[in-house]
Every structure is written in structure tokens, then in C-alpha cells.
Amino acid sequence: MATLALGLTSLALLIWIGMLLFWGQFWRADQRLDDQRVSLTTWPTVAVVIPARNEAELIGVAVRSHLTQTYLGPLSVVLVDDQSTDGTAAVAGESATAVNQSDRLTVLSGAALPAGWTGKLWAMEQGFRYLAAQPTPPDFVLFTDADIKHDATSLQQLVTKAEGDGLDLVSLMVRLRCESIWEKLLIPAFIFFFQLLYPFPWVNNPQKQTAAAAGGCALIRFSALQRIDGLQAIRQALIDDCALGAAVKANGPIWLGLSTTIHSLRPYPDLHSIWTMVARSAYTQLNYSPWLLVGTVLGMLLVYLVFPLGVVLGVIWGNPALVLTGLAGWLLMALAYWPTLKLYGGSPLLALALPLIALLYTLMTLDSARQHWAGQGGAWKGRVYSDIG
């Protein structure tokens, strides 16, 4: 039994060494927008498209952050009100009036959701169609969420990056709220796991097929959006941001990074709220495959939980080799997590809690599969998308 435990712990250690050395340097968390000091001769036109459904609590702050940008080019904001019942559109209009920018805000009343579309993508598509029908469409579209507050200089930095590097898509993983105990425990790991699934340096390498984006902040060249026929090709995607990144990268270069100045206002005050957020789409990430689910669970157990178990069993059995191997792997895993945890101001001790965090995310994934099988998967804003695959 001790030999088997040592073998599994050694295998997990080798896997981590391999990931750290050969898996796209995902752990460095160093893909950031530099302070863009290059000044463009001509600043392109940008339209911000915000899909919103029952976001009255947060939409005012989000809209105001766009209308008070220091961007030097023409800028407009299109809010697609996806049949809200809480006065989202009215709050957005009041926010624009408060900063004397009502002329730059357009509010579209969203049409009924057609079959085969997810709600957010249908709202985004309506924004795209509205812009495409204008006499002069914008040069860029910034797709963002109704709960995102942008720094005043963010748009200028995004456009400068896109124009300077000739990119069709520039996307930023915004800084998620990290204030409650559960947010501090789980949110940085969410970012860490996302980077592990989609190593940002590979996403940003035109020679690699890896593609992803972050839906909270995605600046896309309008010609690239037209080239993929708007959001039609990904209309059924629940993980819409990564689907958009893949569709754009098939025809042109993209870039994905991390932001510390663009903030998500969405609170996750307790375990239930984070659980719901993850379980909504975790099984979708596995293409609804029971076999991928089994493989993922076994992989998570091997890669994250074997080390602490090895330490405990090694102490109980008096096996120094098992203890040392477990400790080495546990420490290596914590060191890999530290750059992302540091980005969120977390304590170094939390890096040692990654096995526990991974266990919670594994349980969330299993619950996501359970919800899908029960016909409750993909529930969001009063809609269920279990039948979309």
C-alpha cells in the first residue's frame, strides 16, 4: 500500500514539474497590459455594447465608467436591455444624464429570445446588428458586462494595444471582487484554474491553437466581428467568451491578459453564490461528457489531493520518502499558485490551501453534472439552458 501511495505521489509530482516547465508558463500570471504610452495619430471609433438583464443595482456604475472615459476618439455606449423587469434601462439613462452624456447612450429594448440562442449572446447580437445597420459602423466594439466598472484610461489602453500590435481581439480577465472570506479563498483559484485551462501565453501566440477570451472585457475589431458573422456561429455557447476567442483567432491574432484596474462589482458573499456561479457552466466545459467528468475528477484528485494525503499517510506509516515527496509536491503547487494569489492580495498561507480549494471546485463540477442530468443546468437570470449543447 505504501509503495502504491509513493508511486501516485511521485506521479503527481512529475505532472506538476511537467506543467510548470512545458504548459505555456500559465502560472506566471504576467500577461498584463503595459502602460500604453504610444499615442496614435488617429483614434478609431469605439462602441461599447452592454447586454443587461435585471442589473439595476449595478448598471449605473458600469455605464458611468464608460461615459467618463478619457479616450481621445469617438465613443458611444449601446445598452441592450434584455427584457429586464427591475428598471435597468431607466437607471442607465439616469446615470448618463447625471454626467451630461445622454447623447452618447443608446438603449435598445431586447427582442424575445429565439430558439437556439443563449440570452447574453442574443443581446450582444442585437447590439452588433444595430451597429452594423448604422451609416458608419464603429472601428471597434467593446463587449462588456453590466457589472463591470472600467478605469477611466482602460479603453485607451485596450485600443492602443489592438492598434499597436495589429490584433483583432484584446480581452482582459477583469479583477473579480475578493472581499468576503469565501471570495478570498476561492476567487483567486478560479483565475488560476482558468489560466491552467487556457495558458495566456499560448492564447497570445498566433502559432498556437489555444484560444480564449474574458467576456467581461473584450475589445474586438468590427471587421473581425463581421468576418465571423457576428455572434451567429457561437449562439448556443454557454461559455461564450472562450467561444468568441476561438472564432476570432481562427482568422486573426488575439490577446488575453489580466487586469487590476477593471473591476467586477458582482459580489459573492458566501459559498453558495460562488458554487452557483461555477456549477452553472462547469459541466459545459466538459462538453457534457460523463467520461470527461470521470477523467476530470480522477485528475483533480491525483494532481491536487495526493500530496497532502501522502504527507498524512507517510507520517502514519513512518515512511519518510512518502512524506518528503508529498511535501515537495505540495510546496511546488503552492509556489505555482502564489503569483495569482499575490495578484489578489492573498496571504501566502492560502497557497497551501489549494488542495482544499481544488476539492471544493471538484464538488462544484460534480454538482454541475447533477444539475444538467436533472434538467436544471445552465440556469441564469430566470432561464435554463440545459438543452443547448
C-alpha positions in Angstrom: 0.0 0.0 0.0 2.8 2.4 0.9 4.5 1.6 -2.5 1.3 2.5 -4.3 0.9 5.7 -2.4 4.6 6.7 -3.1 4.1 5.8 -6.8 1.0 8.0 -7.1 2.6 10.9 -5.2 5.7 10.7 -7.4 3.5 10.7 -10.5 1.7 13.8 -9.3 5.0 15.5 -8.6 6.2 14.7 -12.2 2.9 16.0 -13.6 3.4 19.3 -11.8 7.0 19.6 -12.9 5.9 19.0 -16.4 3.1 21.6 -16.3 5.4 24.2 -14.8 8.1 23.7 -17.4 6.1 22.9 -20.5 2.4 24.1 -20.1 2.7 27.6 -21.5 4.0 29.2 -18.4 0.4 29.6 -17.2 1.3 30.0 -13.6 3.3 33.3 -14.1 0.2 35.5 -14.3 2.3 38.0 -16.1 0.2 38.8 -19.2 -0.7 42.4 -18.4 -1.4 45.5 -20.4 1.7 47.6 -20.2 1.3 51.3 -19.5 0.4 52.2 -23.1 2.3 55.5 -23.8 2.2 55.3 -27.5 -0.1 57.9 -29.0 -2.0 57.1 -32.1 -2.3 59.6 -34.9 -5.9 58.9 -35.4 -8.1 57.3 -32.7 -10.6 54.8 -34.1 -14.3 54.9 -33.2 -15.5 52.6 -30.5 -18.9 51.4 -29.5 -19.4 49.8 -26.1 -22.1 47.1 -26.1 -23.5 46.1 -22.7 -26.0 43.2 -22.5 -28.1 43.6 -19.3 -30.9 41.7 -17.7 -32.2 42.8 -14.4 -29.0 44.7 -13.5 -30.5 47.9 -11.9 -28.3 47.6 -8.9 -25.0 47.8 -10.8 -25.7 49.2 -14.2 -25.5 52.8 -13.2 -21.9 52.5 -12.1 -20.9 50.5 -15.1 -22.5 52.9 -17.6 -20.9 55.9 -15.8 -17.5 54.3 -16.0 -17.8 54.2 -19.9 -19.2 57.6 -20.3 -16.4 59.2 -18.3 -13.5 57.5 -20.2 -10.5 59.7 -21.1 -10.5 58.0 -24.6 -9.5 60.5 -27.3 -11.6 59.1 -30.1 -15.3 58.9 -30.8 -17.1 56.7 -28.2 -20.7 55.6 -27.8 -22.4 53.2 -25.5 -25.2 50.8 -26.5 -27.1 49.1 -23.7 -29.2 46.1 -24.8 -31.9 45.8 -22.1 -32.7 42.0 -22.2 -36.4 42.3 -21.1 -35.5 43.5 -17.6 -38.2 43.9 -15.0 -36.3 46.0 -12.5 -35.9 49.3 -14.3 -32.4 48.6 -15.6 -32.8 50.8 -18.6 -34.1 53.7 -16.5 -31.2 53.5 -14.1 -28.8 53.5 -17.1 -30.4 56.6 -18.5 -30.3 58.4 -15.2 -26.6 57.6 -14.9 -25.9 59.1 -18.3 -27.9 62.2 -17.5 -26.0 62.7 -14.3 -22.7 63.0 -16.2 -24.3 65.0 -19.1 -23.6 62.3 -21.6 -27.2 61.2 -22.6 -26.4 61.8 -26.2 -23.8 59.0 -26.2 -26.0 56.4 -24.7 -28.4 54.3 -26.8 -30.8 51.9 -25.0 -32.2 49.0 -27.1 -35.2 47.1 -25.9 -34.2 43.5 -26.4 -36.4 41.2 -28.5 -37.7 37.9 -27.3 -35.1 35.1 -27.1 -35.1 33.0 -30.2 -34.7 29.2 -30.0 -31.1 28.1 -30.1 -29.6 31.3 -28.5 -28.4 32.0 -25.0 -29.7 35.2 -23.6 -26.4 37.1 -23.3 -25.3 36.2 -26.8 -28.7 37.2 -28.3 -28.4 40.6 -26.5 -24.9 41.0 -27.9 -26.0 40.0 -31.4 -28.8 42.7 -31.2 -26.1 45.3 -30.3 -24.0 44.1 -33.3 -26.9 44.2 -35.7 -27.8 47.7 -34.5 -24.2 48.9 -35.1 -24.0 47.1 -38.5 -27.1 49.0 -39.7 -25.6 52.4 -38.9 -24.3 54.5 -41.9 -20.8 54.3 -40.4 -20.2 51.3 -38.1 -17.5 51.7 -35.5 -14.0 50.5 -35.9 -14.1 48.5 -32.7 -16.8 47.1 -30.4 -16.1 46.6 -26.7 -18.3 43.8 -25.3 -18.5 44.1 -21.6 -20.8 43.1 -18.8 -23.3 45.1 -16.8 -21.5 44.6 -13.6 -18.0 45.8 -14.7 -16.5 49.1 -13.7 -13.8 50.3 -16.1 -10.9 52.5 -15.1 -11.0 55.9 -16.9 -8.0 55.0 -19.0 -8.9 51.4 -19.8 -10.4 51.9 -23.3 -7.4 54.0 -24.4 -5.1 51.2 -23.3 -7.1 48.5 -25.0 -7.3 50.3 -28.3 -3.6 51.2 -28.2 -2.8 47.5 -27.7 -5.0 46.4 -30.5 -3.8 49.0 -33.0 -0.1 48.8 -32.0 0.0 45.0 -32.3 -2.5 44.6 -35.1 -4.8 42.5 -33.0 -8.4 41.5 -33.9 -9.3 40.9 -30.2 -7.9 42.3 -27.0 -9.5 40.8 -23.9 -8.9 41.2 -20.2 -9.8 39.0 -17.3 -11.1 41.7 -15.0 -10.4 41.8 -11.3 -13.2 39.9 -9.6 -14.4 41.0 -6.2 -12.3 39.5 -3.4 -13.6 40.8 -0.1 -15.6 38.1 1.7 -13.9 35.1 3.3 -15.2 32.8 0.6 -14.1 35.2 -2.1 -10.6 35.3 -0.7 -10.5 31.5 -0.5 -12.0 30.7 -3.9 -11.8 33.5 -6.4 -8.0 33.7 -7.0 -8.1 29.9 -7.6 -10.9 30.4 -10.2 -8.4 32.7 -12.1 -5.6 30.2 -11.6 -7.6 27.3 -13.0 -8.7 29.4 -15.9 -5.1 30.1 -16.8 -4.3 26.4 -16.4 -7.1 25.5 -18.9 -6.1 28.3 -21.3 -2.5 29.3 -20.8 -2.5 33.0 -21.7 0.9 33.0 -23.5 -0.4 30.3 -25.8 -3.6 32.2 -26.4 -1.5 35.2 -27.3 0.8 33.1 -29.7 -0.6 33.1 -33.2 1.2 29.8 -33.8 -0.8 28.1 -31.1 -4.3 26.9 -31.5 -5.2 27.7 -27.9 -7.9 30.4 -27.9 -9.9 32.1 -25.2 -11.3 35.5 -24.1 -12.9 37.0 -21.0 -16.4 38.2 -21.5 -16.2 41.0 -19.0 -13.9 43.0 -21.3 -13.4 42.0 -24.9 -12.5 44.7 -27.5 -13.0 43.3 -31.0 -12.3 44.8 -34.4 -15.6 45.4 -36.1 -14.3 43.9 -39.4 -13.3 40.8 -37.5 -16.8 40.6 -36.0 -18.3 40.9 -39.4 -16.0 38.2 -40.7 -17.4 35.7 -38.3 -21.0 36.9 -39.0 -21.5 38.5 -35.6 -22.4 36.1 -32.8 -24.3 33.6 -35.1 -21.5 31.0 -35.1 -21.4 30.8 -31.3 -25.1 31.5 -30.5 -25.5 28.3 -28.4 -22.3 28.7 -26.4 -22.7 28.9 -22.6 -19.0 29.6 -22.2 -19.4 32.4 -24.7 -16.2 34.3 -24.1 -13.9 31.4 -25.0 -16.1 30.5 -28.0 -15.7 34.1 -29.2 -12.0 34.0 -28.7 -11.7 30.7 -30.7 -13.9 32.1 -33.5 -11.8 35.3 -33.9 -8.4 33.6 -33.6 -9.3 31.3 -36.5 -9.0 34.3 -38.7 -6.6 36.7 -36.9 -4.4 37.3 -33.8 -5.9 37.8 -30.4 -4.5 38.7 -26.9 -5.7 37.9 -23.4 -4.4 39.3 -20.2 -5.1 40.1 -16.6 -6.3 43.4 -15.2 -6.0 45.0 -11.8 -7.8 48.3 -12.7 -11.1 47.0 -14.3 -13.3 45.6 -11.6 -16.2 43.3 -11.4 -18.8 44.6 -9.0 -20.6 41.3 -8.7 -20.5 40.2 -5.0 -20.0 36.5 -4.0 -20.5 36.9 -0.2 -20.9 33.2 0.6 -20.0 29.7 -0.6 -23.5 29.2 -2.2 -23.1 32.2 -4.5 -19.7 31.0 -5.8 -20.9 27.5 -6.0 -23.8 28.6 -8.2 -21.5 30.6 -10.5 -19.2 27.7 -11.1 -21.8 24.9 -11.3 -23.7 26.9 -13.9 -21.2 26.1 -16.6 -18.6 23.6 -15.2 -20.1 20.6 -16.9 -20.5 22.6 -20.1 -16.7 23.0 -20.1 -16.5 19.1 -20.3 -18.9 19.1 -23.3 -21.5 17.2 -21.1 -19.4 14.1 -21.3 -19.6 11.6 -18.4 -16.2 10.2 -19.5 -14.6 13.6 -19.3 -16.3 14.1 -16.0 -14.8 10.9 -14.6 -11.4 11.8 -16.0 -11.5 15.3 -14.6 -12.5 14.1 -11.1 -9.7 11.5 -11.1 -7.2 14.0 -12.4 -8.1 16.6 -9.8 -7.8 14.0 -7.1 -4.4 13.0 -8.4 -2.9 16.4 -9.1 -4.2 18.3 -6.1 -5.1 15.9 -3.2 -2.5 13.2 -3.4 0.2 15.4 -1.9 -1.5 16.2 1.5 -2.8 12.6 1.7 0.8 11.4 1.0 2.1 13.6 3.9 -0.5 12.3 6.3 -0.1 8.7 5.3 3.6 8.9 5.3 3.6 10.2 8.9 1.2 7.5 10.0 3.1 4.7 8.3 6.6 6.2 9.2 7.6 6.5 5.5 10.0 9.4 5.2 10.1 9.1 1.3 6.3 9.5 1.1 6.4 12.5 3.5 9.2 14.2 1.6 7.6 13.6 -1.8 4.2 14.8 -0.6 5.8 17.9 0.9 7.8 18.7 -2.2 4.8 18.4 -4.5 2.6 20.4 -2.1 5.2 23.2 -1.9 5.7 23.2 -5.7 1.9 23.5 -6.2 1.7 26.4 -3.7 4.6 28.2 -5.4 2.8 27.9 -8.8 -0.3 29.4 -7.2 1.4 32.2 -5.5 1.7 34.7 -8.4 -2.1 34.6 -9.0 -2.8 34.7 -5.3 -0.4 37.7 -4.9 -2.3 39.5 -7.7 -5.4 39.3 -5.4 -3.5 40.3 -2.3 -3.9 36.9 -0.7 -1.9 35.5 2.2 0.9 33.1 1.2 -0.6 30.6 3.6 -3.7 30.4 1.4 -1.4 28.9 -1.3 -1.1 25.8 0.9 -4.9 25.6 0.9 -5.0 24.8 -2.8 -5.8 21.1 -2.3 -8.9 22.0 -0.2 -9.9 24.6 -2.8 -9.5 22.1 -5.6 -11.7 19.6 -3.7 -14.4 22.3 -3.5 -14.2 23.0 -7.2 -14.4 19.3 -8.0 -17.6 19.0 -5.9 -19.0 22.0 -7.8 -18.2 20.3 -11.1 -20.0 17.1 -9.9 -23.0 19.2 -8.9 -22.9 20.9 -12.3 -23.3 17.5 -13.9 -26.0 16.5 -11.5 -28.0 19.7 -12.3 -27.6 19.0 -16.1 -28.9 15.5 -15.7 -31.8 16.8 -13.7 -32.6 19.4 -16.4 -31.6 22.3 -14.3 -28.1 23.1 -15.8 -27.1 26.5 -17.1 -29.7 28.3 -15.1 -29.1 32.1 -15.2 -31.4 35.1 -14.8 -34.5 33.1 -14.8 -33.6 30.9 -17.8 -32.3 27.4 -18.1 -30.1 26.3 -21.0 -29.7 22.6 -20.3 -31.0 21.7 -23.7 -28.3 23.8 -25.5 -25.2 21.9 -26.4 
